Amino acid sequence: MKSADAKTRIELLRKELEKHNHNYYVLSQPIISDFEYDLLMQDLDALEKKFPEWADPNSPTKRVGSDTLTEFRQVAHQYPMLSLGNTYNQEELQDFDQRVRKSLGDEPFEYVCELKYDGAAINLYYENGKLIHALTRGDGVLGDDVTSNIKTIRSIPLTLLGTDWPERFEIRGEVYMPVDAFRKMNEEREARGEQAFANPRNSAAGSLKILNSSEVAKRPLECFLYYLAGATLPFPTHYENIQKAAGWGFNIPPYIELKSSIEDVYEFIHYWDKERENLPFAIDGIVLKVNSLRQQEELGFTAKSPRWAISYKFKAEQARTRLLSIDFQVGRTGTVTPVANLEPVLLAGTTVKRASLHNADQIALLDIRLLDYVLVEKGGEIIPKIVGVDKEARSEETESFAFIDTCPECGTPLEREEGFAAHFCPNEDGCPPQIKGKIIHFIGRKAMNLESLGEESIHQLYEAGLIRNIADLYSLKKEDLLQLERFGEKSADNILNGIEQSKQIPWAKCLFALGIRHVGETVAKKLSKKFTSIDALRAATLEELLQVDEIGEKIAGSLLDYFSQPQHIELIARLQAAGLQLESFETDTSLSDTLTGKSFVISGTFTRHSRDELKNLIEAHGGKNLSSVTAKTHYLLAGDGIGPAKLQKAESLKIPIISEEDFEAMLPENII
């Protein structure tokens, strides 16, 4: 066979196999036998090996995975994957509905109701009808590239059907394991003497992070797709777009309905709260979305979630069992958490032996005693917690419980800050779990991103006496690592290379990585923008700290306390000497302070600037961008097609409505 003829045959076989994949895994309507399918696959595989010039990463033969071990690289989502806000009762759902109505004014709208699938979120990016990459949610901005693993899921098309799809778009969904397939997989594992997996959700999420994609291909993974994102989607509504995507070969779940009122939404919830037991996969609630894409844009986003969507969680399953004893765990920040040891009980598909008791106040509130029969549920369907006591079953053998007053790890007297429920150990630099916790926090993805190191490695390095704080990581030598069990030449090199690369992590993430009490990721970004180096932050006074947006006395006090301790000053000096980016080398992008103290809401389209350009101009001149009109808004910057709700709200609050030309006139000349 000539190469040109082979190409024609290969393309025909690929198209035919993709059609049969769709028929079998999406439509559940196979039209050929497994034997006939295997013959076609063997024919294609043989031709691809004989004519490698026609190789294609999206060929059906690539679905079996590869034995090559590759670490996951991080890729930016084109559109951030934000989390949905959660609600657990109809009153909160009613509040959500009222907020939407208030924001949209008298404009009519409708909801799309969908099931909330219990698996691992995935984002698929397609270009010219082909799968380019597949990303996990990650931190919402960056996700792990798990494309090779996703290709093993046969219900996900590698090449789209038809021709009327957008040139570029993202489609999001949930990778899950059907319940029966999960049970069968566990039975097979136990028959081989292997440990059974805990539950379908964790198994699906864990499968996506296996480095060997040929192992992933053995897992019974499926995928539902439920949301499209892109600049040129075919329809102006979410419902129409997701239905259209079914024609491109995507596995779009049929459990989706349009609703015109919140009362209709309640009916959908009540139906599936009962019917979910009959589904072949796990769900933990429903998702409610405003249907119109324009109205979604009008409603906007908070820092963490869209204002046009919310998830309603079903009431958590409960189980009754006996409280045998209580242990205490010390966290990274010194917080001491009581943990109940229970008689094993089956709960939401898993065997529960331990559950959180939160703090001393919660124990007292529930009047929990040792040997009580307690009610356990999974908070958010994930973490087991004790929510009540069966006091009618209480016997004389139960014992009252007193909270400990010294750290179970280092013996330091515990403290409790005014206004806080938790006790904590103040010995942050001498308490082993706090030390290890700080180092584990330091190497995390959102901090220094040392993927070559994990929690087990940190524990091993600590027990060997090689590290006692985060600065010790930068003193590690190859011979130190090679003396430890499980550390070979390659793993030692990967760790040292990762540590060296972490020296390029920017100042904001370095500040977050230090693990200063009450300084989270967002606070670290704000502080790093105001104080461009660790030295400047260390020299800041209480008054200067309080001037930073969202920095209150609690955070400011924690910072002053941290920098007052000699051991922390020594630690910072060692990190500076190691070459970490403890200062910002970014140039100041501000152009003037003309708009300082002024906040703007932008709506509509403009002739001379895009909306992003206008937002950048506002910030560059000292102003602040808001997503919705409130009493704190100073100006509504209005373009063509402005949302009527924002216009009406601005008029009712007597907020000035300005044009693009009015805005430009507010800025200094020659620096627009």
C-alpha positions in Angstrom: 0.0 0.0 0.0 1.3 3.4 -0.9 1.6 6.2 1.7 -1.2 8.3 0.1 -3.6 5.2 0.1 -2.6 4.5 3.7 -3.5 8.0 4.7 -7.0 7.7 3.1 -7.6 4.3 4.8 -6.3 5.6 8.2 -8.6 8.7 8.1 -11.6 6.5 7.2 -10.8 4.0 10.1 -10.4 6.9 12.6 -13.7 8.4 11.6 -15.5 5.1 11.7 -14.0 4.2 15.2 -14.9 7.6 16.7 -18.5 7.1 15.4 -18.7 3.7 17.1 -17.2 5.1 20.3 -19.9 7.7 20.3 -22.6 5.2 19.7 -21.4 2.9 22.4 -20.2 5.1 25.2 -22.5 8.2 24.8 -25.7 7.0 23.0 -25.5 3.4 24.5 -26.6 2.2 21.0 -23.8 0.1 19.5 -24.3 -1.0 15.9 -21.4 -3.4 15.6 -20.1 -6.2 17.9 -17.0 -5.9 20.1 -15.2 -8.4 17.8 -15.9 -6.2 14.7 -14.8 -3.1 16.7 -11.5 -4.8 17.7 -10.8 -5.8 14.1 -11.1 -2.1 13.0 -8.9 -1.0 15.8 -6.2 -3.6 15.0 -6.3 -2.6 11.3 -5.8 1.1 12.3 -3.0 0.3 14.7 -1.1 -1.7 12.2 -1.4 1.0 9.5 -0.2 3.7 11.9 2.8 1.7 12.9 3.7 1.0 9.2 3.1 4.6 8.1 4.2 6.8 11.1 4.1 9.9 8.9 0.4 9.9 9.4 0.5 9.8 13.2 -2.1 11.8 15.1 -2.2 12.4 18.9 -6.0 12.2 18.8 -6.2 8.9 17.0 -8.5 6.3 18.7 -5.5 4.1 19.2 -4.1 6.6 21.7 -7.0 5.9 24.1 -5.2 2.8 25.6 -2.7 5.2 27.3 1.1 5.0 27.6 3.5 3.4 30.0 5.7 6.6 29.9 5.7 8.4 33.3 5.4 12.1 32.9 4.8 14.8 35.5 1.8 17.1 35.0 2.5 20.6 33.8 0.4 23.5 34.8 -1.6 25.4 32.2 -3.7 28.5 32.6 -7.4 28.3 32.1 -8.6 30.7 29.4 -11.6 31.4 31.6 -11.1 30.9 35.3 -12.8 27.9 36.8 -14.5 29.4 39.8 -16.3 27.4 42.5 -20.0 27.7 43.0 -21.5 29.1 46.2 -23.3 26.5 48.3 -26.7 26.5 50.0 -28.3 23.9 52.1 -31.9 25.1 52.5 -34.7 26.7 50.5 -34.5 30.0 52.4 -30.9 30.6 51.1 -32.0 29.6 47.7 -34.9 32.1 47.9 -32.3 34.8 48.9 -30.3 33.9 45.8 -33.4 34.3 43.7 -34.1 37.7 45.2 -30.5 38.9 44.6 -30.8 37.9 40.9 -34.2 39.6 40.5 -32.9 42.8 42.3 -29.8 42.9 40.0 -31.8 42.3 36.8 -34.6 44.7 37.7 -37.9 44.0 35.9 -36.1 42.1 33.1 -37.5 38.5 32.8 -35.1 35.6 33.1 -35.2 31.8 33.5 -33.1 29.2 35.3 -31.4 26.0 34.1 -31.6 23.2 36.6 -28.9 20.5 36.5 -27.7 17.7 38.8 -24.5 18.3 40.8 -22.3 15.3 39.8 -20.0 13.9 42.5 -16.6 13.5 40.7 -13.6 15.5 39.6 -14.1 18.7 37.6 -12.4 18.8 34.2 -11.9 21.5 31.5 -11.5 20.4 27.9 -10.1 22.8 25.3 -10.9 22.3 21.6 -9.4 24.0 18.6 -10.5 23.3 15.0 -12.6 20.4 16.2 -9.8 18.6 18.0 -9.0 18.1 21.7 -5.9 20.2 22.5 -5.6 19.8 26.3 -7.6 18.8 29.3 -7.0 20.5 32.7 -8.1 19.8 36.2 -9.6 22.7 38.2 -6.4 23.3 40.2 -6.7 26.7 41.9 -9.2 28.0 39.3 -6.5 29.9 37.4 -4.0 27.1 36.7 -4.8 23.5 36.3 -2.8 20.3 35.8 -2.6 19.1 32.2 -4.1 15.6 32.3 -4.7 15.3 28.6 -3.1 11.8 28.2 -5.3 10.5 31.0 -8.5 12.1 29.6 -7.9 10.5 26.2 -8.4 7.1 27.8 -12.1 8.0 28.6 -14.0 6.9 25.5 -17.1 9.0 26.0 -14.9 12.1 25.5 -14.5 12.9 21.8 -10.9 13.5 20.6 -12.3 14.8 17.2 -15.7 16.5 17.1 -18.6 15.4 14.9 -20.1 17.8 12.4 -18.5 21.1 11.3 -20.6 23.8 13.0 -18.6 24.1 16.3 -16.7 27.2 17.2 -13.1 27.4 16.1 -11.9 27.6 19.8 -13.9 26.9 23.0 -13.7 25.2 26.4 -16.2 22.7 27.7 -16.4 21.8 31.3 -17.7 18.7 33.1 -17.2 16.1 35.7 -15.2 12.9 35.5 -16.9 10.2 37.6 -17.2 6.4 38.2 -20.6 4.7 37.9 -21.5 3.0 41.2 -21.7 -0.5 39.8 -18.4 -0.1 37.9 -16.8 1.1 41.1 -18.0 -1.9 43.1 -16.8 -4.3 40.4 -13.4 -2.7 40.3 -13.1 -3.0 44.1 -14.2 -6.6 44.0 -11.5 -7.3 41.5 -8.9 -5.5 43.6 -9.8 -7.4 46.7 -9.6 -10.7 44.8 -6.0 -9.8 43.9 -5.2 -9.0 47.5 -5.1 -5.2 46.8 -6.7 -2.6 49.0 -10.2 -1.4 48.0 -10.8 2.3 47.1 -12.8 4.4 49.5 -15.5 5.9 47.3 -16.3 6.6 43.6 -15.5 10.4 43.9 -12.0 9.9 45.3 -11.3 7.1 42.9 -12.2 9.3 39.9 -10.1 12.3 41.2 -7.2 10.0 42.0 -7.3 8.3 38.7 -6.8 11.6 36.9 -3.5 12.2 38.8 -1.9 8.8 38.0 1.3 9.5 36.0 0.9 6.2 34.0 -2.0 6.8 31.5 -2.1 3.1 30.6 -3.2 2.5 34.3 -5.8 5.1 33.9 -7.2 3.3 30.9 -8.0 0.4 33.2 -10.3 2.5 35.4 -14.0 2.6 34.6 -14.2 6.4 34.2 -17.0 8.3 32.5 -17.5 12.0 31.9 -20.6 14.3 31.7 -20.1 17.7 30.1 -22.3 20.6 31.3 -20.9 24.1 30.4 -19.4 25.8 27.4 -17.1 28.9 27.5 -15.8 30.8 24.5 -15.9 34.0 22.6 -18.0 32.8 19.6 -20.6 30.4 21.1 -23.5 29.6 18.7 -26.4 30.6 20.9 -27.1 33.4 23.5 -28.2 31.0 26.2 -26.5 28.3 28.2 -29.3 25.7 27.6 -29.2 26.1 23.8 -25.3 25.9 23.7 -25.1 22.7 25.8 -27.8 21.0 23.8 -26.0 21.9 20.6 -22.8 20.4 22.0 -24.5 17.0 22.1 -24.5 17.1 18.3 -20.7 17.5 18.3 -20.3 14.2 20.1 -20.2 15.3 23.8 -21.8 13.2 26.5 -24.4 15.8 27.7 -26.5 14.5 30.6 -30.2 14.4 30.0 -31.0 15.6 33.5 -31.4 19.3 32.7 -34.5 21.4 32.7 -35.5 25.0 32.1 -37.5 26.7 34.9 -39.2 30.0 34.9 -39.6 30.5 38.7 -38.0 29.5 42.0 -41.1 27.4 42.9 -40.5 25.3 39.8 -36.8 24.9 40.9 -38.1 23.5 44.3 -40.0 20.9 42.4 -36.9 19.8 40.6 -35.0 19.6 43.9 -37.7 17.6 45.7 -37.9 15.1 42.8 -34.2 14.4 42.6 -33.7 14.4 46.4 -35.7 11.1 46.3 -34.9 9.9 42.8 -31.1 10.2 43.3 -31.0 6.8 45.0 -32.0 5.2 41.6 -29.3 6.9 39.6 -26.3 4.8 38.4 -23.9 7.5 39.7 -23.5 9.7 42.8 -24.9 13.2 43.0 -24.9 15.5 46.1 -27.3 18.3 45.0 -28.5 20.4 42.1 -27.0 23.4 40.3 -29.0 26.4 39.4 -27.8 28.8 36.6 -29.3 31.9 35.0 -29.8 30.8 31.3 -29.0 34.0 29.4 -25.3 34.6 28.8 -25.9 38.3 28.6 -27.6 38.2 32.0 -24.8 36.1 33.4 -22.3 38.8 32.3 -24.6 41.5 33.8 -24.7 39.7 37.2 -20.9 39.2 37.2 -18.7 37.4 39.7 -17.4 37.7 43.2 -13.8 36.9 43.9 -14.6 33.2 44.2 -17.8 32.4 42.4 -20.3 33.6 39.8 -23.3 35.6 41.0 -25.5 33.9 38.4 -25.2 30.3 39.6 -25.5 28.4 42.9 -25.5 24.8 44.1 -28.1 23.4 46.4 -26.7 20.6 48.5 -28.9 17.7 49.6 -29.1 17.0 53.3 -26.1 14.9 54.4 -26.7 11.3 55.2 -26.3 10.5 58.9 -25.3 7.4 60.8 -25.5 6.4 64.5 -22.5 4.9 66.2 -20.5 4.9 69.5 -17.8 7.4 70.6 -14.9 5.3 71.9 -12.3 7.9 72.6 -11.0 11.4 71.6 -7.6 12.3 70.2 -6.2 15.7 69.5 -4.5 16.9 66.3 -2.2 19.9 66.0 -2.4 21.8 62.7 0.1 24.0 60.9 -1.0 27.2 62.7 -1.1 25.5 66.1 -4.9 25.0 66.2 -5.8 21.9 68.3 -8.7 19.9 66.9 -10.4 17.1 68.8 -11.0 14.0 66.7 -13.5 11.3 67.7 -12.6 7.6 67.4 -15.8 5.7 66.6 -17.0 2.2 66.3 -16.8 1.7 62.5 -20.0 2.6 60.7 -21.0 2.7 57.0 -21.8 6.3 55.9 -22.5 7.6 52.3 -20.7 4.6 50.8 -17.6 4.6 53.1 -16.7 3.1 56.4 -16.2 5.9 59.0 -13.9 5.4 62.0 -13.0 9.0 62.9 -14.9 12.3 62.9 -14.1 15.9 63.7 -15.4 17.4 67.0 -14.3 20.9 66.0 -13.5 22.6 69.4 -14.3 22.6 73.1 -17.4 24.8 72.6 -18.9 22.3 70.2 -18.3 19.4 72.6 -20.0 21.4 75.4 -22.9 22.5 73.2 -23.7 19.0 72.2 -22.9 17.6 75.7 -20.8 14.9 74.2 -19.5 12.2 76.6 -17.2 9.3 76.1 -19.1 6.1 75.2 -22.1 8.1 74.0 -24.0 7.0 70.9 -23.5 9.9 68.5 -24.9 11.0 65.1 -22.3 11.3 62.4 -22.7 13.0 59.0 -20.4 14.0 56.2 -20.1 17.8 56.2 -20.5 18.8 52.5 -20.5 15.1 51.8 -16.7 15.0 52.4 -15.5 15.3 56.0 -17.2 13.3 58.7 -18.4 15.3 61.7 -20.5 14.6 64.9 -23.7 16.6 64.8 -25.7 15.2 67.7 -26.0 12.7 70.6 -28.6 10.1 71.2 -29.2 11.0 74.8 -32.0 8.5 75.2 -29.5 5.8 74.7 -27.0 7.3 77.2 -26.0 4.8 80.0 -24.3 5.2 83.4 -21.0 4.1 81.9 -20.6 7.3 79.8 -17.9 9.7 81.1 -17.8 13.5 81.0 -15.0 15.0 78.9 -12.6 17.7 79.8 -10.7 19.5 77.1 -6.9 19.3 77.4 -4.9 22.3 78.6 -1.4 21.5 77.2 -0.3 20.6 73.7 -0.4 16.9 73.1 2.8 17.1 71.0 5.1 19.4 72.8 3.5 20.0 76.2 3.2 23.8 75.9 0.2 25.3 77.7 -2.6 26.0 75.2 -4.0 29.4 74.6 -7.3 30.7 73.3 -7.6 34.1 71.6 -10.5 36.3 72.6 -13.3 35.8 70.1 -12.0 32.5 68.8 -13.5 29.1 69.5 -10.3 27.0 69.0 -7.4 26.4 71.4 -3.9 26.6 69.9 -0.4 25.9 70.8 1.8 29.0 70.7 5.0 27.1 70.3 5.0 27.5 66.5 8.8 27.1 66.1 9.2 24.1 68.5 6.1 22.0 68.1 6.8 19.2 65.6 3.5 19.1 63.7 3.5 22.9 63.4 7.1 22.8 62.0 6.2 20.0 59.5 2.9 21.7 58.7 4.7 25.0 57.9 7.1 23.3 55.6 4.3 21.3 53.8 2.4 24.6 53.4 5.6 26.2 52.0 6.1 23.6 49.3 2.4 23.7 48.2 1.2 24.6 44.8 -0.2 28.0 45.7 3.0 28.8 47.5 6.5 27.7 46.3 5.1 24.9 44.1 7.7 22.3 44.9 6.0 19.3 43.2 9.0 17.1 43.5 8.5 17.1 47.3 5.5 15.7 49.0 4.2 15.3 52.6 5.8 11.9 53.0 9.2 13.3 51.9 8.9 16.2 54.4 8.1 13.8 57.2 11.0 11.7 56.2 13.5 14.6 56.0 12.3 15.9 59.4 12.6 12.6 61.1 16.1 12.2 59.7 17.0 15.6 61.2 17.8 17.2 57.9 15.2 20.0 58.1 13.8 21.9 61.0 12.4 24.9 59.1 11.7 26.1 55.6 15.2 27.6 55.1 16.8 24.2 55.7 15.4 23.1 52.3 17.9 25.4 50.6 20.8 23.8 52.5 20.0 20.2 51.4 22.7 18.3 49.5 22.4 15.4 47.2 24.4 13.1 49.6 21.8 14.0 52.3 19.0 12.7 50.2 20.7 9.6 48.9 21.2 8.2 52.4 17.4 8.1 52.9 15.1 5.2 52.0 13.2 5.6 48.7 15.6 8.4 47.5 17.5 7.5 44.3 19.7 9.5 42.0 16.7 10.7 39.8 14.4 11.6 42.7 17.2 13.5 44.5 18.0 15.4 41.4 14.3 16.3 40.8 14.0 17.6 44.4 17.2 19.7 44.2 16.2 21.1 40.8 12.7 21.9 42.1 14.2 23.7 45.1 16.5 25.7 42.8 13.6 26.7 40.5 11.5 27.8 43.5 13.9 30.8 43.8 12.1 32.3 40.9 8.7 32.3 42.6 7.4 35.9 42.9 7.3 37.9 46.1 3.5 37.6 46.7 3.7 33.8 46.7 6.8 33.8 48.8 5.0 35.9 51.4 2.0 33.5 51.4 4.4 30.6 51.7 5.9 31.9 55.0 2.7 30.8 56.7 2.2 33.8 58.8 -0.9 33.5 60.9 -4.0 35.0 59.3 -2.0 35.9 56.1 -3.8 33.9 53.4 -3.3 34.0 49.6 -5.4 37.1 49.0 -4.0 39.1 51.9 -0.4 38.2 50.8 -1.2 39.7 47.3 -2.5 42.9 48.8 0.4 43.3 51.2 3.0 42.5 48.5 1.5 45.2 46.3 1.7 47.8 49.0 5.0 46.7 50.4 7.4 45.8 47.6 9.8 43.8 49.8 10.0 41.7 53.0 12.2 44.5 54.5 9.5 47.1 53.7 6.8 44.9 55.2 8.9 44.2 58.3 9.5 48.0 58.9 5.7 48.8 58.5 4.0 50.3 61.5 0.5 49.3 62.7 -1.0 52.5 61.2 0.7 51.7 57.8 -0.6 48.1 57.8 -4.1 49.2 58.7 -4.1 51.5 55.6 -3.9 48.5 53.3 -7.3 47.4 51.9 -8.9 44.6 53.9 -6.1 44.5 56.6 -7.6 44.8 60.0 -6.1 44.8 63.5 -6.1 41.0 63.7 -3.9 40.6 60.6 -1.8 43.6 61.4 -1.2 42.4 64.9 -0.2 38.9 63.6 2.4 40.5 61.2 3.9 42.7 64.0 4.1 39.7 66.3 5.8 37.6 63.6 8.4 40.2 62.7 9.2 40.9 66.4 10.6 37.4 67.0 14.4 37.0 66.4 14.0 33.4 65.0 11.8 34.8 62.2 14.3 37.5 61.4 17.1 34.9 61.2 14.8 32.7 59.0 14.2 35.6 56.6 17.9 36.4 56.4 18.6 32.8 55.4 15.9 32.8 52.7 17.3 36.1 51.3 20.8 34.6 51.3 19.4 31.6 49.4 18.2 33.9 46.7 14.4 33.8 47.1 12.4 36.6 45.5 11.5 38.4 48.8 11.0 41.7 46.9 9.1 42.7 43.8 11.0 43.6 40.6 7.8 44.6 38.7 7.7 48.1 37.4 5.0 50.4 38.8 2.2 50.5 36.3 0.4 53.4 37.9 0.1 56.5 35.7 -1.4 58.9 38.2 -3.5 59.2 41.3 -6.3 61.2 39.6 -9.0 58.6 40.3 -7.8 57.7 43.8 -10.8 57.0 46.1 -13.2 56.7 43.1 -15.0 53.4 42.2 -16.4 52.6 38.8 -18.8 50.0 37.3 -18.4 49.4 33.6 -21.3 48.2 31.4 -21.9 47.9 27.7 -19.6 48.1 24.7 -17.3 51.0 23.7 -15.8 52.4 20.5 -12.2 53.3 21.5 -11.4 50.9 24.3 -12.3 47.4 25.3 -13.8 46.8 28.8 -10.5 45.3 30.0 -8.6 48.3 28.7 -11.0 50.7 30.6 -10.6 48.6 33.8 -6.8 48.8 33.5 -7.0 52.6 33.0 -9.1 53.0 36.1 -6.6 51.0 38.2 -3.6 52.7 36.6 -5.0 56.1 37.7 -5.7 54.9 41.2 -9.4 54.0 40.9 -11.2 50.8 41.8 -13.4 48.6 39.6 -16.7 47.2 41.0 -18.8 44.4 39.4 -22.2 45.7 40.5 -23.8 49.1 41.3 -24.1 49.8 45.0 -24.2 52.9 47.2 -20.4 52.8 47.2 -20.2 53.3 43.4 -19.1 56.7 42.3 -19.6 56.4 38.6 -21.4 54.1 36.1 -19.3 54.1 32.9 -22.0 53.3 30.3 -21.5 52.1 26.7 -23.8 50.8 24.0 -26.1 48.0 25.1 -25.8 48.8 28.8 -27.6 46.4 31.1 -31.0 47.9 32.0 -30.8 46.7 35.6 -27.5 48.5 36.3 -28.8 51.7 34.6 -32.0 51.6 36.7 -30.0 51.0 39.9 -27.6 53.9 39.2 -30.5 56.2 38.5 -32.3 55.2 41.7 -29.1 55.8 43.7 -28.4 59.1 41.8 -25.0 57.8 40.7 -23.5 59.8 37.8 -23.7 57.9 34.5 -20.7 58.8 32.3 -19.7 58.0 28.7 -16.4 56.9 27.3 -15.7 60.5 26.4 -16.6 61.7 29.9 -14.2 59.2 31.4 -11.3 60.2 29.2 -11.9 63.8 30.1 -11.3 62.9 33.8 -7.8 61.6 33.1 -4.6 63.7 32.7 -3.9 64.7 29.2 -1.6 62.5 27.0 -1.6 59.5 29.3 -4.8 57.8 28.3 
